[in-house]
């Protein structure tokens, strides 16, 4: 009885905040927390129903070309990729990011300051990453810096990435996150703070993340771990918010559902991280990862907008053609 009352209260709080967001482009904190509760108490169904509604209200762009870093994708390819993500929760593309782009992004990471997570007891909260002298587990770069880079701008404007995003979301996508980070092996223990324990994400109502492995990733160097199919619902034993220990996940799911996604330098993944996942803690070396997230709405965690000082030609063209996608970025 008490849980039913809590769910009813969460539903009311969500809808009040959802219409507030529609009016003012800001999500009240209580509505975001209500979204999280409604997601797991409905076993993912609340978000699916709401996403169907959003798809009707904000239908997809008529993208005529899906030729880019993910390949030259036909409508059949897009439907197949979307179906695989819906079924399994992830898709590994057969194409790879080119060596020149990887080399450039790696060099960019060495000359750009990052946030250190967790902050070392002795040291700075922000610093440059030095591969031979890592100070903490994660070096997280700031979106405000990444989005100014012409190479990253070209990638976020890539037609194949936009096409896969909206094929999965079934509505116009909005780019709500650009992220890049180094992970290191300075700690042998999995860290909750840097998402090395199983969890599900719920920044938005529906979303898709693209991961680019910029270093070789094997079982010892931080593969993305995913519980196959968990984006479609959770067993009751793990149907809750927060971090979940490996032992609980292993009891709740058969071994063949626990997938480590390894890959060579340049591998590209599309992942619905509303399913259970984690970044495996590293036992050696390090890992550099680039991530983009596209969503069907910016309802959720409130985000910043950024002015782009020197937009690339590709980014200018895409921003003009797809204003909803790039609404967070203001071109000078």
Buried (B, 14 or more C-beta within 10 A) or exposed (E): EEEEEEBEEBBEBBEBBBEBBEEEEEBBEBBBBBBBBBBBBBBBEBBBEBBEEBBEEBEBBEBEEBEBBBBEBEEEBBEBBBEBBBEBBBBBBEBBBEEEBBEBBBEBBEEBBBBBBEEEEEEEEEBEBEEEEBBBBBBBBBBEBBBBBBEBBBBBBBBBBBBBBBBBBBBBBBBBBBBBBBBBBEBEEBBEEBBBBBBBBBBBBBBBBBBBBBBBBBEBBBBBBBBBBBBBBBEEEBBEBEBBEBEBBEEBBEEEBBBEBBBEBBBBBBBBBBBBBBBBBBEEBBBBBBBBBBBBBBBBBEBEEBEBEEBBEBBBEBBEBBEEBBBBBEEE
